[in-house]
Amino acid sequence: MIQKMIFFSGSSAVGKTSVLCGLLPGLLKEGLKPMVCKIDCIHSDDEKRFKALGVPAVTGLSGDICPDHFLVSNLPELWSHADRQGCDLLIIETAGLCHRCSPATTKAVAGCVLDCTASCRAPGQLGPMLANADFIVPTKTDMVSQAELEIICWNLKSLNPTARIFPTDGLEGYGTELLGSWICSLPAIETYENDRLRHTMPAGVCSYCVGEQRVGTAFQQGVVGKIDFKEKFSWSI
């Protein structure tokens, strides 16, 4: 029975998979039986990396569908599949495309992974993915100074005061042992029935969501947003 479900969300190429590869061996040593689900759009070989560590893994490719919507639509099936594998921990790595989407649920443990070398403004662009996270993993800490890391963590705390922060070096695995110990200490969840999203998904569907390729107002239907071009002038003498 799945006792814990952990979401690893974050932008593309921030190091989510590397963090997981450093984390999983420690979870196995603690006696947990994890399964990893990798959600992507077109292609992913990461399933092979997880299986090489002795961890059952499955890949979900969303194709033309928003990967986060695709993930939420498949959650019940993922629970059942992990149960059949005899796993007690389900780890889900999201595709990391839309900063507005936040597929984590109220009963899951939500994590946000971000790159320490990105702009200091980058965390403010992550929306619910960061604001609703239970834990935050700043990666590539070997590429910034201690002073820079402290500033980054201070900024993260200002955006999400309650989240636990686990700085890591994904390539070497430094820092993942603390994250693993924290995950092991989390209480088990008896059931995921009647689980709910922590935050609403972006509005849809528009004509481009269902395959429209022509550009122009005449071809736009459904939920369509338009830029407000009202010009505001200020005059000074």
Residue frames as a rotation matrix with the C-alpha (Angstrom) as fourth column:
MET 1
0.573 0.820 0.000 0.00
0.820 -0.573 0.000 0.00
0.000 0.000 -1.000 0.00
ILE 2
-0.154 -0.610 0.777 1.30
0.534 -0.713 -0.454 3.47
0.831 0.346 0.435 -0.92
GLN 3
0.288 0.195 -0.937 2.04
0.953 -0.152 0.262 5.27
-0.092 -0.969 -0.230 2.34
LYS 4
0.071 -0.310 -0.948 3.76
0.160 -0.935 0.317 8.37
-0.985 -0.174 -0.017 0.96
MET 5
0.481 0.058 0.875 3.60
0.877 -0.007 -0.481 10.20
-0.022 0.998 -0.054 -2.37
ILE 6
0.034 -0.622 -0.782 6.32
0.366 -0.721 0.589 12.75
-0.930 -0.307 0.203 -3.15
PHE 7
0.864 0.232 0.446 6.24
0.500 -0.305 -0.811 15.27
-0.052 0.924 -0.380 -6.01
PHE 8
-0.204 -0.916 -0.345 9.48
0.550 -0.398 0.734 16.63
-0.810 -0.040 0.585 -7.47
SER 9
0.743 0.499 0.446 8.52
0.659 -0.429 -0.618 19.64
-0.117 0.753 -0.648 -9.56
GLY 10
0.126 -0.715 -0.688 10.72
0.133 -0.675 0.726 22.26
-0.983 -0.183 0.010 -11.16
SER 11
0.586 0.044 -0.809 11.81
-0.697 -0.481 -0.532 23.84
-0.412 0.876 -0.251 -14.42
SER 12
0.965 -0.256 -0.052 13.58
0.167 0.758 -0.630 21.82
0.201 0.600 0.774 -17.08
ALA 13
0.313 -0.950 -0.010 17.29
0.392 0.138 -0.910 21.03
0.865 0.280 0.416 -16.52
VAL 14
0.453 -0.160 0.877 17.40
-0.715 -0.652 0.251 22.15
0.532 -0.741 -0.410 -12.85
GLY 15
-0.605 -0.791 -0.094 18.63
-0.609 0.536 -0.585 18.70
0.513 -0.297 -0.805 -11.74
LYS 16
0.277 0.806 0.523 15.49
-0.961 0.244 0.131 16.87
-0.022 -0.539 0.842 -10.60
THR 17
0.845 0.060 -0.531 16.62
-0.203 0.955 -0.216 13.49
0.494 0.291 0.819 -11.96
SER 18
-0.148 -0.979 -0.138 20.15
-0.034 0.144 -0.989 13.87
0.988 -0.142 -0.055 -10.54
VAL 19
-0.413 0.082 0.907 18.72
-0.877 -0.306 -0.371 14.66
0.248 -0.948 0.198 -7.11
LEU 20
0.656 0.735 0.171 16.53
-0.755 0.643 0.130 11.56
-0.014 -0.215 0.977 -7.27
CYS 21
0.602 -0.491 -0.630 19.45
0.000 0.789 -0.615 9.36
0.799 0.370 0.475 -8.30
GLY 22
-0.548 -0.795 0.260 21.33
-0.248 -0.143 -0.958 10.58
0.799 -0.589 -0.119 -5.24
LEU 23
-0.274 0.554 0.786 18.29
-0.958 -0.230 -0.172 10.19
0.085 -0.800 0.594 -2.98
LEU 24
0.538 0.694 -0.477 17.00
-0.687 0.690 0.228 6.74
0.488 0.205 0.849 -3.93
PRO 25
-0.115 -0.605 -0.788 19.92
0.077 0.786 -0.614 4.58
0.990 -0.131 -0.044 -2.62
GLY 26
-0.905 -0.224 0.362 19.49
-0.301 -0.263 -0.917 6.11
0.301 -0.938 0.170 0.83
LEU 27
-0.046 0.968 0.246 15.75
-0.999 -0.050 0.010 5.43
0.022 -0.245 0.969 0.81
LEU 28
0.448 0.150 -0.882 16.40
-0.356 0.934 -0.022 1.80
0.820 0.324 0.471 -0.11
LYS 29
-0.574 -0.746 -0.337 18.87
0.080 0.359 -0.930 1.47
0.815 -0.561 -0.146 2.78
GLU 30
-0.760 0.354 0.545 16.17
-0.650 -0.413 -0.638 2.76
-0.001 -0.839 0.544 5.14
GLY 31
-0.827 0.402 0.394 13.93
0.261 0.894 -0.365 -0.12
-0.499 -0.199 -0.843 4.09
LEU 32
0.019 0.848 -0.530 11.54
-0.455 -0.465 -0.760 1.86
-0.890 0.256 0.377 1.93
LYS 33
-0.386 -0.032 0.922 10.26
0.676 0.671 0.306 0.43
-0.628 0.741 -0.237 -1.36
PRO 34
-0.176 0.301 -0.937 10.03
-0.303 -0.922 -0.240 3.39
-0.937 0.241 0.254 -3.75
MET 35
0.009 0.138 0.990 8.67
0.932 0.357 -0.058 3.52
-0.362 0.924 -0.126 -7.28
VAL 36
-0.550 -0.269 -0.790 9.41
0.032 -0.953 0.302 6.46
-0.834 0.141 0.533 -9.59
CYS 37
0.381 0.634 0.672 7.11
0.836 0.073 -0.543 7.86
-0.394 0.770 -0.503 -12.25
LYS 38
-0.669 -0.616 -0.417 8.75
0.304 -0.738 0.602 10.20
-0.679 0.276 0.681 -14.76
ILE 39
0.511 0.845 0.158 6.34
0.596 -0.215 -0.774 12.48
-0.619 0.490 -0.614 -16.61
ASP 40
-0.621 -0.668 -0.410 7.62
0.093 -0.582 0.808 14.01
-0.778 0.463 0.424 -19.85
CYS 41
0.165 0.725 -0.668 6.25
-0.601 -0.463 -0.651 15.14
-0.782 0.509 0.360 -23.20
ILE 42
0.554 -0.002 -0.833 8.03
-0.817 0.192 -0.544 13.49
0.161 0.981 0.105 -26.11
HIS 43
0.490 -0.509 -0.707 10.86
0.095 0.838 -0.537 11.24
0.866 0.196 0.459 -24.88
SER 44
0.435 -0.445 0.782 12.77
-0.892 -0.332 0.307 10.27
0.124 -0.831 -0.542 -21.74
ASP 45
0.156 -0.485 -0.860 15.48
-0.100 0.859 -0.502 7.71
0.983 0.165 0.086 -20.92
ASP 46
-0.323 -0.361 0.875 15.47
-0.822 -0.352 -0.448 8.48
0.470 -0.864 -0.182 -17.19
GLU 47
0.734 0.644 0.217 13.46
-0.673 0.645 0.362 5.35
0.093 -0.412 0.907 -16.41
LYS 48
0.615 -0.580 -0.534 16.61
0.203 0.771 -0.604 3.32
0.762 0.263 0.592 -17.20
ARG 49
-0.380 -0.789 0.482 18.62
-0.293 -0.392 -0.872 5.30
0.877 -0.473 -0.083 -14.64
PHE 50
0.014 0.472 0.882 16.09
-0.994 -0.085 0.062 4.58
0.104 -0.878 0.468 -11.90
LYS 51
0.918 0.357 -0.171 15.86
-0.355 0.934 0.042 0.89
0.175 0.022 0.984 -12.76
ALA 52
0.221 -0.923 -0.314 19.66
0.052 0.333 -0.941 0.63
0.974 0.192 0.121 -12.73
LEU 53
-0.543 -0.359 0.759 19.44
-0.678 -0.345 -0.648 1.61
0.495 -0.867 -0.056 -9.05
GLY 54
-0.899 0.235 -0.369 17.05
0.338 0.909 -0.245 -1.27
0.278 -0.345 -0.896 -8.41
VAL 55
-0.644 0.698 -0.312 13.95
-0.111 -0.489 -0.865 0.94
-0.756 -0.523 0.393 -8.27
PRO 56
-0.213 0.656 0.724 10.77
0.918 0.388 -0.081 0.14
-0.334 0.648 -0.685 -10.25
ALA 57
-0.611 -0.036 -0.791 10.00
-0.087 -0.990 0.113 2.99
-0.787 0.138 0.602 -12.64
VAL 58
0.046 0.663 0.747 7.44
0.923 0.258 -0.285 3.97
-0.382 0.703 -0.600 -15.25
THR 59
-0.901 -0.347 -0.261 7.39
0.202 -0.867 0.456 6.76
-0.385 0.358 0.851 -17.83
GLY 60
0.206 0.971 0.121 4.33
0.741 -0.074 -0.667 8.76
-0.639 0.227 -0.735 -18.83
LEU 61
-0.873 -0.475 0.114 4.61
0.413 -0.593 0.691 10.68
-0.261 0.650 0.714 -22.10
SER 62
-0.184 0.880 -0.439 1.88
0.249 -0.390 -0.886 13.28
-0.951 -0.272 -0.147 -22.50
GLY 63
-0.324 0.034 0.945 2.41
0.940 0.123 0.318 14.01
-0.105 0.992 -0.071 -26.18
ASP 64
-0.505 0.193 0.842 0.19
0.370 -0.832 0.413 16.93
0.780 0.519 0.349 -27.18
ILE 65
0.608 0.776 -0.169 -1.46
0.449 -0.161 0.879 17.16
0.655 -0.610 -0.446 -23.77
CYS 66
0.306 -0.461 0.833 -0.25
-0.718 -0.687 -0.117 19.47
0.626 -0.562 -0.541 -20.97
PRO 67
-0.352 -0.527 -0.774 2.02
-0.007 0.828 -0.561 17.15
0.936 -0.192 -0.295 -18.94
ASP 68
-0.959 0.008 0.284 0.70
-0.282 -0.129 -0.951 18.34
0.030 -0.992 0.126 -15.58
HIS 69
0.011 1.000 -0.020 -2.93
-0.989 0.008 -0.149 17.82
-0.149 0.021 0.989 -16.63
PHE 70
0.210 -0.026 -0.977 -1.85
-0.508 0.851 -0.132 14.43
0.835 0.524 0.166 -17.98
LEU 71
-0.780 -0.590 -0.209 -0.26
-0.100 0.447 -0.889 13.55
0.617 -0.673 -0.408 -14.64
VAL 72
-0.692 0.564 0.450 -3.30
-0.644 -0.201 -0.738 14.42
-0.326 -0.801 0.502 -12.54
SER 73
0.257 0.832 -0.492 -5.52
-0.957 0.290 -0.011 12.44
0.134 0.474 0.871 -14.92
ASN 74
0.228 -0.262 -0.938 -3.36
-0.253 0.914 -0.317 9.37
0.940 0.309 0.142 -14.28
LEU 75
-0.407 -0.473 0.781 -2.87
-0.836 -0.153 -0.528 9.57
0.369 -0.868 -0.333 -10.51
PRO 76
0.429 0.594 0.680 -5.35
-0.821 0.571 0.020 6.83
-0.376 -0.567 0.733 -9.54
GLU 77
0.932 -0.120 -0.343 -3.76
-0.117 0.795 -0.595 4.46
0.344 0.594 0.727 -12.05
LEU 78
-0.019 -0.994 0.107 -0.30
-0.400 -0.090 -0.912 5.29
0.916 -0.060 -0.396 -10.66
TRP 79
-0.103 0.055 0.993 -1.42
-0.991 0.078 -0.107 4.47
-0.084 -0.995 0.046 -7.11
SER 80
0.800 0.521 0.298 -2.79
-0.497 0.853 -0.156 1.12
-0.335 -0.024 0.942 -8.27
HIS 81
0.710 -0.595 -0.378 0.33
-0.103 0.443 -0.891 0.30
0.697 0.671 0.253 -10.30
ALA 82
-0.254 -0.832 0.494 2.63
-0.688 -0.204 -0.697 1.10
0.680 -0.517 -0.520 -7.37
ASP 83
0.196 0.419 0.886 0.49
-0.916 0.401 0.013 -1.08
-0.350 -0.814 0.463 -5.10
ARG 84
0.975 0.194 -0.109 0.78
-0.223 0.875 -0.431 -3.98
0.012 0.444 0.896 -7.53
GLN 85
0.317 -0.938 -0.143 4.58
-0.160 0.096 -0.982 -3.51
0.935 0.334 -0.119 -7.47
GLY 86
0.516 -0.056 -0.855 4.52
0.768 0.473 0.432 -3.85
0.380 -0.879 0.287 -3.67
CYS 87
-0.514 -0.739 0.436 5.86
0.502 -0.671 -0.545 -0.31
0.695 -0.062 0.716 -3.21
ASP 88
0.187 0.563 -0.805 5.15
0.976 -0.197 0.089 1.93
-0.108 -0.802 -0.587 -0.22
LEU 89
-0.046 -0.263 -0.964 6.58
0.172 -0.952 0.252 5.18
-0.984 -0.154 0.089 -1.64
LEU 90
0.408 0.236 0.882 5.53
0.904 0.028 -0.426 6.77
-0.125 0.971 -0.202 -4.95
ILE 91
-0.209 -0.559 -0.802 7.87
0.256 -0.823 0.507 9.47
-0.944 -0.100 0.316 -6.26
ILE 92
0.565 0.487 0.666 6.69
0.784 -0.065 -0.617 11.55
-0.257 0.871 -0.418 -9.21
GLU 93
-0.507 -0.740 -0.443 9.04
0.408 -0.658 0.633 13.71
-0.759 0.140 0.635 -11.27
THR 94
0.569 0.813 -0.125 7.10
0.314 -0.356 -0.880 16.24
-0.760 0.461 -0.458 -13.32
ALA 95
0.454 -0.344 0.822 8.01
0.886 0.076 -0.457 17.48
0.095 0.936 0.340 -16.78
GLY 96
-0.067 -0.535 -0.842 8.86
0.659 -0.658 0.365 20.97
-0.749 -0.531 0.396 -15.55
LEU 97
-0.481 -0.083 0.873 7.41
0.837 -0.339 0.429 22.99
0.261 0.937 0.232 -18.41
CYS 98
0.128 0.666 0.735 4.73
0.268 -0.737 0.621 25.26
0.955 0.117 -0.273 -16.98
HIS 99
-0.864 -0.503 -0.017 5.59
0.182 -0.282 -0.942 27.38
0.469 -0.817 0.336 -13.94
ARG 100
-0.435 0.784 0.443 1.91
-0.833 -0.537 0.132 28.13
0.342 -0.312 0.887 -13.36
CYS 101
0.385 0.603 -0.699 0.86
-0.311 0.798 0.517 24.47
0.869 0.018 0.495 -13.08
SER 102
-0.533 -0.492 0.688 1.06
-0.830 0.147 -0.538 22.81
0.164 -0.858 -0.487 -9.69
PRO 103
-0.006 0.608 -0.794 -0.11
-0.450 0.708 0.545 19.18
0.893 0.361 0.269 -9.88
ALA 104
-0.902 -0.371 -0.223 0.64
0.018 0.483 -0.875 18.37
0.432 -0.793 -0.429 -6.21
THR 105
0.114 0.981 -0.156 -2.28
0.147 0.138 0.979 17.27
0.983 -0.135 -0.128 -4.06
THR 106
0.399 0.129 0.908 -3.19
-0.736 -0.545 0.401 17.94
0.547 -0.828 -0.122 -0.43
LYS 107
0.936 0.007 0.352 -2.23
-0.245 0.732 0.636 14.44
-0.253 -0.681 0.687 0.76
ALA 108
0.636 -0.764 0.110 1.03
0.627 0.428 -0.650 14.31
0.450 0.483 0.752 -1.19
VAL 109
0.364 -0.646 -0.671 4.36
0.461 -0.501 0.733 15.87
-0.809 -0.576 0.116 -0.17
ALA 110
0.922 0.093 0.376 5.16
0.379 -0.411 -0.829 18.65
0.077 0.907 -0.415 -2.62
GLY 111
0.158 -0.938 -0.308 8.75
0.563 -0.171 0.809 19.47
-0.811 -0.301 0.501 -3.54
CYS 112
0.998 0.060 -0.036 10.17
0.008 -0.621 -0.784 22.22
-0.069 0.781 -0.620 -5.73
VAL 113
0.228 -0.962 0.151 13.65
0.785 0.274 0.556 21.85
-0.576 -0.008 0.817 -7.26
LEU 114
0.996 0.089 -0.001 15.43
0.073 -0.824 -0.561 24.95
-0.051 0.559 -0.828 -8.57
ASP 115
0.381 -0.894 0.237 18.83
0.807 0.196 -0.557 25.94
0.452 0.404 0.796 -9.95
CYS 116
0.439 -0.285 -0.852 21.06
0.648 -0.557 0.520 28.08
-0.623 -0.780 -0.060 -7.71
THR 117
-0.610 -0.792 0.008 22.83
0.555 -0.420 0.718 29.50
-0.566 0.442 0.696 -10.77
ALA 118
-0.057 0.672 0.739 19.64
0.924 -0.244 0.294 30.93
0.378 0.699 -0.607 -12.28
SER 119
-0.412 -0.028 0.911 18.65
0.024 -1.000 -0.020 34.56
0.911 0.013 0.412 -11.91
CYS 120
-0.984 0.053 -0.173 17.79
0.171 -0.040 -0.985 35.75
-0.059 -0.998 0.031 -8.41
ARG 121
-0.486 0.859 -0.161 14.39
-0.843 -0.510 -0.172 36.62
-0.230 0.052 0.972 -9.88
ALA 122
-0.664 0.169 -0.728 13.78
-0.389 0.754 0.530 33.04
0.638 0.635 -0.435 -11.02
PRO 123
-0.887 0.349 -0.303 12.06
0.462 0.638 -0.616 31.77
-0.022 -0.686 -0.727 -7.81
GLY 124
-0.566 0.690 -0.451 9.46
-0.211 -0.650 -0.730 34.53
-0.797 -0.318 0.514 -8.10
GLN 125
-0.443 0.371 -0.816 8.44
-0.892 -0.094 0.442 33.12
0.087 0.924 0.372 -11.50
LEU 126
-0.940 -0.077 -0.333 7.52
-0.098 0.994 0.045 29.68
0.328 0.075 -0.942 -10.16
GLY 127
-0.207 0.959 0.191 4.10
-0.709 -0.282 0.647 30.52
0.674 -0.001 0.738 -8.71
PRO 128
0.651 0.607 0.456 2.20
-0.750 0.421 0.511 27.76
0.119 -0.674 0.729 -6.87
MET 129
0.620 -0.486 -0.616 4.98
0.147 0.843 -0.518 25.27
0.771 0.231 0.594 -7.62
LEU 130
-0.521 -0.854 0.002 7.15
0.258 -0.159 -0.953 27.10
0.814 -0.496 0.303 -5.09
ALA 131
-0.466 0.360 0.808 4.58
-0.714 -0.693 -0.103 28.85
0.523 -0.625 0.580 -2.89
ASN 132
0.575 0.790 0.211 2.73
-0.786 0.461 0.413 25.59
0.229 -0.403 0.886 -2.08
ALA 133
0.133 -0.604 -0.786 5.81
-0.168 0.768 -0.618 23.37
0.977 0.214 0.001 -1.67
ASP 134
0.992 0.117 -0.054 6.53
0.017 0.292 0.956 21.45
0.128 -0.949 0.288 1.53
PHE 135
0.357 -0.931 -0.068 10.23
0.370 0.074 0.926 21.31
-0.858 -0.356 0.371 0.71
ILE 136
0.939 -0.154 -0.309 12.58
-0.340 -0.566 -0.751 23.15
-0.059 0.810 -0.584 -1.65
VAL 137
0.505 -0.797 0.333 15.77
0.596 0.601 0.533 21.74
-0.624 -0.070 0.778 -3.15
PRO 138
0.759 -0.380 -0.529 18.25
-0.582 -0.760 -0.289 24.33
-0.292 0.527 -0.798 -4.46
THR 139
0.773 -0.470 0.426 20.67
0.535 0.844 -0.038 22.43
-0.342 0.257 0.904 -6.73
LYS 140
0.418 -0.736 0.533 24.14
0.624 -0.195 -0.757 23.10
0.661 0.649 0.377 -8.18
THR 141
0.995 -0.008 -0.096 25.29
0.073 -0.592 0.803 24.51
-0.063 -0.806 -0.588 -4.85
ASP 142
0.277 -0.959 0.065 28.90
0.743 0.256 0.618 23.76
-0.610 -0.123 0.783 -5.84
MET 143
-0.178 -0.300 0.937 28.66
0.920 -0.388 0.050 26.54
0.349 0.871 0.345 -8.42
VAL 144
0.500 0.319 0.806 27.80
0.037 -0.937 0.348 29.37
0.865 -0.144 -0.480 -5.99
SER 145
-0.631 -0.744 0.221 29.53
-0.142 -0.169 -0.975 30.77
0.763 -0.646 0.001 -2.92
GLN 146
-0.570 0.392 -0.722 28.30
0.807 0.434 -0.400 30.22
0.157 -0.811 -0.564 0.61
ALA 147
-0.769 0.269 -0.581 27.21
0.039 -0.886 -0.461 33.86
-0.639 -0.377 0.671 0.79
GLU 148
-0.711 0.516 -0.478 25.23
-0.657 -0.243 0.714 33.52
0.252 0.821 0.511 -2.44
LEU 149
-0.575 0.489 -0.656 23.59
0.326 0.872 0.364 30.34
0.750 -0.004 -0.661 -1.16
GLU 150
-0.668 0.311 -0.676 22.52
0.676 -0.126 -0.726 32.07
-0.311 -0.942 -0.126 2.05
ILE 151
-0.752 0.400 -0.523 20.95
-0.461 -0.887 -0.015 34.90
-0.470 0.230 0.852 0.05
ILE 152
-0.649 0.505 -0.569 19.12
-0.400 0.409 0.820 32.38
0.647 0.760 -0.063 -2.15
CYS 153
-0.561 0.424 -0.711 17.76
0.682 0.724 -0.107 30.53
0.470 -0.545 -0.695 0.90
TRP 154
-0.750 0.288 -0.596 16.71
0.281 -0.677 -0.681 33.83
-0.599 -0.678 0.426 2.49
ASN 155
-0.712 0.489 -0.503 14.81
-0.700 -0.542 0.465 34.75
-0.045 0.684 0.728 -0.70
LEU 156
-0.592 0.491 -0.639 13.14
0.016 0.800 0.600 31.33
0.806 0.345 -0.481 -0.76
LYS 157
-0.662 0.316 -0.680 12.03
0.749 0.237 -0.619 31.70
-0.034 -0.919 -0.393 2.85
SER 158
-0.777 0.382 -0.500 10.46
-0.231 -0.913 -0.337 35.05
-0.585 -0.147 0.797 2.02
LEU 159
-0.539 0.572 -0.618 8.42
-0.749 0.011 0.663 33.37
0.386 0.820 0.422 -0.73
ASN 160
0.394 0.632 -0.668 7.54
-0.153 0.761 0.630 30.25
0.906 -0.146 0.396 1.29
PRO 161
-0.030 -0.473 0.881 8.23
-0.898 -0.374 -0.231 30.65
0.438 -0.798 -0.413 5.03
THR 162
0.487 0.351 0.800 7.07
-0.770 0.605 0.203 27.14
-0.412 -0.715 0.564 6.01
ALA 163
0.896 -0.112 -0.430 8.97
-0.214 0.739 -0.639 25.02
0.389 0.665 0.638 3.49
ARG 164
0.593 -0.774 0.219 12.02
0.096 0.339 0.936 22.97
-0.799 -0.534 0.275 4.50
ILE 165
0.767 -0.408 -0.494 15.08
-0.636 -0.386 -0.668 23.80
0.082 0.827 -0.556 2.39
PHE 166
0.618 -0.561 0.551 17.62
0.190 0.787 0.587 21.12
-0.763 -0.258 0.593 1.39
PRO 167
0.497 -0.515 -0.698 20.52
-0.835 -0.503 -0.224 22.56
-0.236 0.694 -0.680 -0.67
THR 168
0.614 -0.262 0.744 22.15
0.182 0.965 0.190 19.81
-0.768 0.019 0.640 -2.76
ASP 169
-0.272 -0.659 -0.701 24.85
-0.857 -0.165 0.488 19.09
-0.438 0.734 -0.520 -5.27
GLY 170
0.673 0.735 0.085 22.98
-0.614 0.619 -0.490 16.70
-0.413 0.277 0.868 -7.55
LEU 171
0.469 -0.543 -0.696 26.07
-0.600 0.383 -0.703 15.47
0.648 0.747 -0.146 -9.40
GLU 172
-0.612 -0.784 -0.106 27.80
-0.391 0.416 -0.821 14.29
0.688 -0.461 -0.561 -6.22
GLY 173
0.033 0.741 -0.670 24.68
0.431 0.595 0.679 13.68
0.902 -0.311 -0.300 -4.16
TYR 174
-0.865 -0.391 -0.313 25.72
0.445 -0.311 -0.840 15.99
0.231 -0.866 0.444 -1.31
GLY 175
-0.809 0.562 0.171 22.70
-0.584 -0.734 -0.349 17.06
-0.071 -0.382 0.922 0.70
THR 176
-0.173 0.795 -0.581 20.36
-0.574 0.398 0.716 14.29
0.800 0.457 0.388 -0.43
GLU 177
-0.597 -0.075 -0.798 20.93
0.452 0.791 -0.413 12.31
0.662 -0.607 -0.438 2.79
LEU 178
-0.941 0.288 -0.179 19.25
-0.007 -0.544 -0.839 15.07
-0.339 -0.788 0.513 4.83
LEU 179
-0.393 0.826 -0.403 16.32
-0.910 -0.288 0.298 15.15
0.130 0.484 0.865 2.42
GLY 180
-0.294 0.237 -0.926 16.06
-0.176 0.939 0.297 11.35
0.939 0.250 -0.235 2.61
SER 181
-0.865 -0.060 -0.498 16.01
0.458 0.311 -0.833 11.37
0.205 -0.949 -0.241 6.43
TRP 182
-0.780 0.611 -0.137 13.26
-0.481 -0.725 -0.493 13.98
-0.400 -0.319 0.859 6.39
ILE 183
-0.235 0.696 -0.678 11.18
-0.805 0.252 0.537 11.95
0.545 0.672 0.501 3.92
CYS 184
-0.505 -0.014 -0.863 11.57
0.226 0.963 -0.148 8.85
0.833 -0.269 -0.483 6.09
SER 185
-0.952 0.079 -0.294 10.32
0.278 -0.171 -0.945 10.80
-0.125 -0.982 0.141 9.12
LEU 186
-0.661 0.749 -0.055 7.09
-0.711 -0.601 0.366 11.84
0.241 0.281 0.929 7.43
PRO 187
-0.400 0.588 0.703 3.90
-0.410 0.571 -0.711 10.14
-0.820 -0.573 0.012 8.68
ALA 188
-0.936 0.119 0.332 2.23
0.329 0.633 0.701 7.58
-0.126 0.765 -0.631 6.43
ILE 189
-0.508 0.826 -0.243 -1.04
-0.850 -0.527 -0.013 8.34
-0.139 0.200 0.970 4.67
GLU 190
-0.442 0.373 0.816 -3.71
-0.132 0.872 -0.471 5.65
-0.887 -0.316 -0.336 5.07
THR 191
0.077 0.515 0.854 -5.56
0.859 0.400 -0.319 6.39
-0.506 0.758 -0.412 1.83
TYR 192
-0.884 -0.368 -0.287 -5.40
0.153 -0.810 0.567 8.76
-0.441 0.457 0.772 -1.12
GLU 193
-0.299 0.872 0.388 -9.10
0.917 0.151 0.368 8.48
0.262 0.466 -0.845 -1.87
ASN 194
0.720 0.693 -0.024 -10.84
0.687 -0.709 0.158 11.88
0.093 -0.130 -0.987 -2.12
ASP 195
-0.251 -0.871 -0.423 -7.48
0.760 -0.448 0.471 13.62
-0.600 -0.204 0.774 -2.54
ARG 196
0.836 0.546 0.056 -7.61
0.487 -0.690 -0.536 17.15
-0.254 0.475 -0.842 -4.00
LEU 197
0.119 -0.770 0.627 -5.28
0.741 -0.351 -0.572 19.47
0.661 0.533 0.529 -5.90
ARG 198
-0.240 -0.300 -0.923 -3.59
0.876 -0.476 -0.073 22.12
-0.417 -0.827 0.377 -3.78
HIS 199
-0.434 0.033 -0.900 -4.14
-0.210 -0.976 0.066 24.75
-0.876 0.217 0.431 -6.45
THR 200
0.661 0.742 0.112 -6.30
-0.012 0.160 -0.987 25.11
-0.750 0.651 0.115 -9.52
MET 201
-0.232 -0.672 0.704 -4.83
0.796 0.284 0.534 24.35
-0.559 0.684 0.469 -12.94
PRO 202
-0.833 -0.082 -0.547 -4.66
-0.198 -0.879 0.434 27.04
-0.517 0.470 0.716 -15.66
ALA 203
0.138 0.988 -0.073 -7.92
-0.358 -0.019 -0.934 27.62
-0.923 0.155 0.351 -17.51
GLY 204
-0.938 -0.284 -0.201 -8.62
-0.288 0.310 0.906 25.75
-0.195 0.907 -0.372 -20.78
VAL 205
-0.104 -0.642 0.760 -9.58
0.689 0.504 0.520 24.64
-0.717 0.578 0.390 -23.39
CYS 206
0.080 0.095 -0.992 -8.75
-0.529 -0.840 -0.123 26.89
-0.845 0.535 -0.017 -26.34
SER 207
0.892 0.352 -0.282 -8.82
-0.406 0.352 -0.843 26.04
-0.197 0.867 0.457 -30.05
TYR 208
0.173 -0.912 -0.371 -5.04
-0.819 0.076 -0.568 25.49
0.546 0.403 -0.734 -30.10
CYS 209
-0.324 -0.223 0.919 -5.34
-0.809 0.569 -0.147 22.90
-0.490 -0.791 -0.365 -27.33
VAL 210
0.291 0.563 0.774 -7.38
-0.062 0.818 -0.572 20.71
-0.955 0.119 0.273 -29.68
GLY 211
-0.045 -0.490 0.871 -5.19
0.735 0.574 0.361 21.01
-0.677 0.656 0.334 -32.76
GLU 212
0.923 0.376 0.086 -5.92
0.337 -0.678 -0.654 24.35
-0.188 0.632 -0.752 -34.44
GLN 213
-0.032 -0.994 0.109 -2.89
0.910 0.017 0.414 25.63
-0.413 0.112 0.904 -36.38
ARG 214
0.051 0.115 0.992 -4.24
0.730 -0.682 0.041 28.73
0.682 0.722 -0.119 -38.11
VAL 215
-0.632 -0.348 -0.693 -3.28
0.731 -0.566 -0.381 32.04
-0.260 -0.747 0.612 -36.51
GLY 216
-0.796 0.381 0.471 -5.87
-0.048 -0.815 0.578 34.77
0.604 0.437 0.667 -36.22
THR 217
-0.773 0.524 0.358 -8.79
-0.551 -0.272 -0.789 35.92
-0.316 -0.807 0.499 -34.08
ALA 218
0.040 0.862 -0.506 -11.30
-0.977 0.139 0.159 34.27
0.207 0.488 0.848 -36.40
PHE 219
0.083 -0.089 -0.993 -9.88
-0.214 0.971 -0.105 30.85
0.973 0.221 0.062 -35.53
GLN 220
-0.882 -0.468 0.050 -9.71
-0.109 0.099 -0.989 31.31
0.458 -0.878 -0.138 -31.74
GLN 221
0.239 0.971 -0.010 -12.41
-0.345 0.094 0.934 29.71
0.908 -0.220 0.358 -29.61
GLY 222
0.356 -0.033 -0.934 -12.79
0.709 0.661 0.247 28.62
0.609 -0.750 0.258 -26.02
VAL 223
0.789 -0.162 -0.592 -10.80
0.440 -0.524 0.729 30.23
-0.428 -0.836 -0.343 -23.20
VAL 224
0.221 -0.676 0.703 -8.71
0.827 -0.252 -0.503 32.90
0.517 0.692 0.503 -24.93
GLY 225
0.428 -0.164 -0.889 -6.66
0.632 -0.649 0.424 35.60
-0.646 -0.743 -0.174 -23.21
LYS 226
0.506 -0.214 0.835 -5.72
0.681 -0.496 -0.539 38.88
0.529 0.842 -0.105 -24.89
ILE 227
-0.512 -0.750 -0.419 -3.09
0.859 -0.460 -0.226 41.46
-0.023 -0.475 0.880 -24.01
ASP 228
0.652 0.676 -0.343 -4.46
0.684 -0.720 -0.120 44.83
-0.328 -0.156 -0.932 -22.88
PHE 229
-0.259 -0.789 0.557 -2.83
0.951 -0.310 0.004 47.38
0.170 0.530 0.831 -25.19
LYS 230
0.805 0.568 0.173 -4.46
0.517 -0.813 0.266 50.45
0.292 -0.125 -0.948 -23.63
GLU 231
-0.197 -0.950 0.242 -1.69
0.692 -0.310 -0.652 53.02
0.695 0.039 0.718 -23.62
LYS 232
0.744 0.357 -0.565 -1.23
0.663 -0.498 0.558 55.19
-0.082 -0.790 -0.608 -20.59
PHE 233
0.077 -0.706 0.704 0.50
0.569 -0.549 -0.612 58.50
0.819 0.448 0.360 -21.09
SER 234
0.496 0.002 -0.868 2.03
0.783 -0.434 0.446 60.74
-0.376 -0.901 -0.217 -18.45
TRP 235
0.439 -0.278 0.855 2.86
0.530 -0.688 -0.496 64.31
0.726 0.671 -0.154 -19.33
SER 236
0.342 -0.379 -0.860 5.33
0.813 -0.341 0.473 66.52
-0.472 -0.860 0.192 -17.54
ILE 237
0.893 -0.042 0.448 6.39
0.219 -0.830 -0.514 70.11
0.393 0.557 -0.732 -18.12
